[in-house]
Amino acid sequence: MRTLTNTPLFGMFTSYVEGSELMPGNLPAAYDDFVELLAGLPQTGDTAGQLRRLNYTRIELSFMRQTCSTMTEGRHILYDVFIGKTLSLLDAEIEMMKEVLRHHADNVGKGMEIRPQGCKRKAALRWNGTDSDLIELVAALMAAGVVDCVEGKKLAIVDVIRVFEDAFNLKINALYTKRGKVFDRCTDSTPFIDSLRKSYIRMLDERLA
């Protein structure tokens, strides 16, 4: 797998810092490529190694940003904006990876079992929706205030997502990236919740028929 600094986006940032030829029109595509690369990083296995790689990448980009701040000429606002966006993206991925490590440490030797009353066998559940559907559902539950923490601490969406991941035996990769896409919808902001309502009403109609 190529390293995170060996990407077209970082190549463009390096050229900017070194005062080489600028191609600001290519920044959006290079940024999207970097986002897709992050989204494809495995979040199982060598999690500590992935976290180390993310932190190394962030350090390199932070030094680039510091160098840009001292430039007396050749500054380009679009490059500065994309460097800031990339740093924020890395911060989100680093925080998410830390949550994965904490979650793993807290649940070593533990498994979440859902058993029907009077049944000794564990019920294996499977989520048949998309990752975005689950994120939308969890966000709605939190917004409605129907999900709380027994310890009284303030919940973050990642806390609730991890519980659902345990329940359905799945893993949502690039959670913060996908959450951002769900929250940034311009139209049809709640397609999954709308479909749930329609399905529930249809079920009631069939029972009353």
C-alpha positions as CSV (number, residue, x, y, z in Angstrom):
1,M,0.0,0.0,0.0
2,R,1.4,3.4,-0.9
3,T,2.2,5.7,2.0
4,L,-0.1,8.7,2.7
5,T,2.6,11.2,1.8
6,N,3.2,9.5,-1.6
7,T,0.1,10.8,-3.1
8,P,-0.7,13.4,-5.8
9,L,-2.1,15.8,-3.1
10,F,1.1,15.8,-1.1
11,G,3.1,16.2,-4.3
12,M,1.1,19.4,-5.0
13,F,1.6,20.6,-1.5
14,T,5.4,20.0,-1.8
15,S,5.5,21.9,-5.0
16,Y,3.7,24.8,-3.4
17,V,6.1,24.9,-0.4
18,E,9.1,24.8,-2.7
19,G,7.7,27.5,-5.0
20,S,7.4,25.3,-8.0
21,E,4.6,25.5,-10.7
22,L,1.2,25.6,-9.1
23,M,-1.9,23.8,-10.5
24,P,-4.7,24.9,-8.2
25,G,-7.3,23.5,-10.6
26,N,-6.1,19.9,-9.8
27,L,-6.5,20.3,-6.1
28,P,-10.1,19.1,-5.7
29,A,-9.5,15.9,-7.6
30,A,-6.2,15.2,-5.7
31,Y,-8.1,15.9,-2.4
32,D,-10.9,13.5,-3.3
33,D,-8.2,10.9,-4.2
34,F,-6.7,11.3,-0.7
35,V,-10.1,11.0,0.9
36,E,-10.7,7.8,-0.9
37,L,-7.3,6.5,0.2
38,L,-8.1,7.2,3.8
39,A,-11.6,5.6,3.5
40,G,-9.9,2.5,2.2
41,L,-7.5,2.1,5.1
42,P,-8.2,-1.1,7.1
43,Q,-9.4,-0.5,10.6
44,T,-8.8,-4.0,11.8
45,G,-5.4,-5.7,12.3
46,D,-2.5,-3.4,12.8
47,T,-4.4,-0.5,14.2
48,A,-1.4,0.9,16.1
49,G,0.5,0.9,12.8
50,Q,-2.2,2.7,11.0
51,L,-2.4,5.3,13.8
52,R,1.4,5.8,13.6
53,R,1.1,6.3,9.8
54,L,-1.7,8.9,10.2
55,N,0.3,10.8,12.9
56,Y,3.4,10.8,10.7
57,T,1.4,12.2,7.8
58,R,-0.1,14.9,10.0
59,I,3.3,15.9,11.3
60,E,4.7,16.3,7.8
61,L,1.7,18.3,6.7
62,S,1.9,20.5,9.8
63,F,5.5,21.4,9.0
64,M,4.4,22.3,5.5
65,R,1.7,24.6,6.9
66,Q,4.3,26.3,9.1
67,T,6.6,26.8,6.2
68,C,3.7,28.3,4.2
69,S,2.9,30.8,7.0
70,T,6.4,32.3,6.6
71,M,6.2,32.6,2.8
72,T,6.5,36.3,1.8
73,E,5.5,35.7,-1.8
74,G,3.9,32.9,-3.8
75,R,1.1,32.3,-1.3
76,H,-2.1,30.9,-2.9
77,I,-5.3,30.9,-0.9
78,L,-6.6,27.7,-2.4
79,Y,-3.6,25.7,-1.5
80,D,-3.8,27.1,2.1
81,V,-7.5,26.1,2.2
82,F,-6.8,22.5,1.1
83,I,-3.9,22.1,3.5
84,G,-6.2,23.1,6.3
85,K,-8.9,20.7,5.1
86,T,-6.4,17.9,4.9
87,L,-5.2,18.5,8.4
88,S,-8.8,18.5,9.7
89,L,-9.4,15.2,7.8
90,L,-6.3,13.6,9.3
91,D,-7.3,14.8,12.8
92,A,-10.7,13.2,12.4
93,E,-9.2,9.9,11.2
94,I,-6.6,9.9,14.1
95,E,-9.4,10.5,16.6
96,M,-11.5,7.7,15.1
97,M,-8.5,5.3,15.1
98,K,-7.9,6.1,18.8
99,E,-11.5,5.3,19.5
100,V,-11.0,1.9,17.8
101,L,-8.0,1.2,20.0
102,R,-9.8,2.3,23.2
103,H,-12.9,0.3,22.1
104,H,-10.7,-2.8,21.5
105,A,-9.0,-2.4,24.9
106,D,-12.3,-2.0,26.7
107,N,-13.8,-5.0,25.2
108,V,-11.0,-7.6,25.3
109,G,-12.5,-10.8,26.4
110,K,-16.0,-9.4,26.2
111,G,-18.7,-10.1,23.7
112,M,-22.1,-8.5,23.4
113,E,-24.8,-11.1,23.5
114,I,-28.4,-10.5,22.7
115,R,-30.6,-13.4,23.9
116,P,-34.4,-13.7,23.7
117,Q,-36.0,-14.2,27.1
118,G,-35.8,-17.8,28.2
119,C,-33.4,-18.7,25.4
120,K,-29.8,-19.8,26.2
121,R,-28.6,-19.5,22.6
122,K,-27.1,-16.2,21.4
123,A,-29.2,-14.5,18.7
124,A,-26.9,-13.5,15.8
125,L,-28.1,-10.3,14.3
126,R,-27.1,-8.9,10.8
127,W,-27.4,-5.4,9.5
128,N,-28.8,-5.4,6.0
129,G,-28.7,-1.7,5.5
130,T,-25.8,0.5,4.4
131,D,-23.3,2.2,6.7
132,S,-24.9,5.5,5.9
133,D,-28.3,4.1,7.0
134,L,-26.9,3.1,10.4
135,I,-25.2,6.4,10.9
136,E,-28.4,8.2,10.0
137,L,-30.4,6.0,12.5
138,V,-27.9,6.5,15.3
139,A,-27.8,10.3,14.7
140,A,-31.6,10.5,14.9
141,L,-31.7,8.5,18.1
142,M,-29.2,10.8,19.7
143,A,-31.0,13.9,18.4
144,A,-34.2,12.6,19.9
145,G,-32.5,12.1,23.3
146,V,-33.7,8.5,23.6
147,V,-30.1,7.1,23.9
148,D,-28.2,7.9,27.1
149,C,-25.2,6.6,28.9
150,V,-25.7,4.7,32.2
151,E,-22.5,6.3,33.5
152,G,-23.9,9.7,33.0
153,K,-21.1,10.9,30.6
154,K,-21.8,12.8,27.4
155,L,-22.1,10.5,24.5
156,A,-20.4,11.0,21.1
157,I,-21.8,9.4,18.0
158,V,-18.9,7.1,17.8
159,D,-19.8,5.6,21.2
160,V,-23.2,4.6,20.0
161,I,-22.0,3.4,16.6
162,R,-19.5,1.1,18.4
163,V,-22.4,-0.5,20.4
164,F,-24.3,-1.1,17.1
165,E,-21.2,-2.5,15.5
166,D,-21.0,-5.0,18.4
167,A,-24.7,-5.9,18.1
168,F,-24.6,-6.5,14.4
169,N,-21.0,-7.8,14.2
170,L,-19.8,-5.3,11.7
171,K,-17.3,-2.5,11.3
172,I,-17.8,0.9,9.7
173,N,-14.6,2.0,8.1
174,A,-13.8,5.7,7.8
175,L,-16.7,6.6,10.1
176,Y,-16.1,10.3,10.3
177,T,-15.8,10.6,6.6
178,K,-19.0,8.8,6.0
179,R,-20.7,10.7,8.8
180,G,-19.7,13.9,7.1
181,K,-21.3,12.8,3.9
182,V,-24.5,11.8,5.7
183,F,-24.7,15.2,7.4
184,D,-23.8,17.2,4.3
185,R,-26.8,15.9,2.2
186,C,-28.5,18.8,0.5
187,T,-31.7,17.0,-0.3
188,D,-33.3,13.9,1.1
189,S,-31.6,14.4,4.4
190,T,-33.3,11.4,6.1
191,P,-33.9,8.8,3.3
192,F,-33.5,5.8,5.6
193,I,-35.7,7.2,8.4
194,D,-38.3,8.1,5.8
195,S,-38.2,4.5,4.5
196,L,-38.6,3.1,8.1
197,R,-41.7,5.2,8.6
198,K,-43.3,4.0,5.3
199,S,-42.4,0.4,6.2
200,Y,-43.9,0.7,9.6
201,I,-47.1,2.2,8.4
202,R,-47.4,-0.5,5.7
203,M,-47.0,-3.2,8.4
204,L,-49.7,-1.6,10.5
205,D,-52.1,-1.4,7.5
206,E,-51.5,-5.1,6.8
207,R,-52.1,-6.1,10.4
208,L,-55.4,-4.1,10.5
209,A,-56.6,-5.3,7.1
